[in-house]
Amino acid sequence: MIAIVLAIPLLAFALDHRTFLLRIAALTLEVPELGEPTEEGIEAFWFDDYFTVFRIDHDTYAIGETRYHQANFNYLVLGTSRAVLFDSGPGVRDIVPVVRSLTTLPVTTACSHLHYDHVGQYGAFESAAMVDLPFLRERAANGQLVLEDGEHLGYIEEMPARTLVIDEWWAPGSEIDLGGRRIVVHHTPGHTTESIVLEDPDRGQFFGGDTFYPGELFVFLPNSSLGDYERSTKAILARMDEESTIYGAHRLDPVGLPVLKRPDLLDLEEAFVEVRAGESDGNEEETDFYPLRFEVNDRLSMLMDFAWGRRWE
Ligand SMILES: [Zn+2]
């Protein structure tokens, strides 16, 4: 009996070392206090003392939470009949007033993926949309999706996993009509299984969530996959030209909008080939044991599992 009890944690470690290591890291993490407001330049303005609003064009806004230690960026995409709020931050402060100061349209909250710093206020407006994936749909009886700790990760900052109420399901590849403006939904697994990227094909705008942003890309999480990430990168690259811009959910630079361009994704595409081939030339370095970092270019790196734990399927 004792042997069985002892075997359970050992088995858990053997089955899912990523979850185990993340739980250990969460135990030691001290969540930083809110930072001081920064001077963000003439294209940005502060709404109250927390949200930083960047006007991308006359009906596209980035709503930054730059004082929060992860510096999340949420995007408000306006048509003539409806608006989409793509990601809703960690919920540290109420995002409703800033969104309402920018539009009177009915707003649909959507999320790039299910991590706690992207779904904090999912459902805070008229409707809420989710990518239509079988493994999510079958769990969402009556439109209620109870998030699991492993896909929400809120335990890292003592934020309990949420139950999301879903009003509409967006099929991968579908176009959402916002009135005079369409956005395309791309399923882009890699960072997580359910990750999506939104595209406005008429303006060359992509909203990359945690899949594409300048900085350290997390590919070591329990539901991360390098193989999926590579395929998703190729799929988005095929939709981009030199004018295209990806707006990411976090940033590398201390101020300004987090953007990537096509050459960045070409570098990322090449990085997957190098990592898979093991031709990394010592590029992989440990970040305090785990995860390992692979430098993609001076604006991008990947944080990955040990070589034996990587998923390419
Ligand atoms: Zn994430």
Residues whose N, C-alpha, C, O or C-beta is under 5 A from the ligand:
A	BS01	ZN	H115 D210
